[in-house]
Amino acid sequence: MTAAGKELASLIHDMNSKCGSLRTAITLLRTAPPEERQELLGLMKQQARSIAEDIAAFEASAASR
C-alpha cells in the first residue's frame, strides 16, 4: 500500500471511530438529564471539531503531493 493509501486508511478508521462516538452520544443525549446533556454536547462539539481538523489536515497533505 502506498503512503497515501495508508494515510487514507488511517483517516477512514479514525472517522469511523469518531462517528461511532457521536452516535453513542446522540443516543445518550435523548434520555440524559440536563446537566449531562451539556457535557454530552461539549463532547460532541469536540469530536466534530476533531473530524473537521483531521479532514483539513488530510486535504492539506494531499494538496502538497
NORVENPE-V912052 format. One record per run of one state. SS is the DSSP state (@ for helix, = for strand, . for the rest). FROM is the first residue (numbers start at 1). LEN is the number of residues. If there is no record, write none. Layout:
ss: (SS | SS)
from: (FROM | FROM)
len: (LEN | LEN)
This chain:
ss: (. | @ | . | @ | .)
from: (1 | 3 | 30 | 34 | 64)
len: (2 | 27 | 4 | 30 | 2)
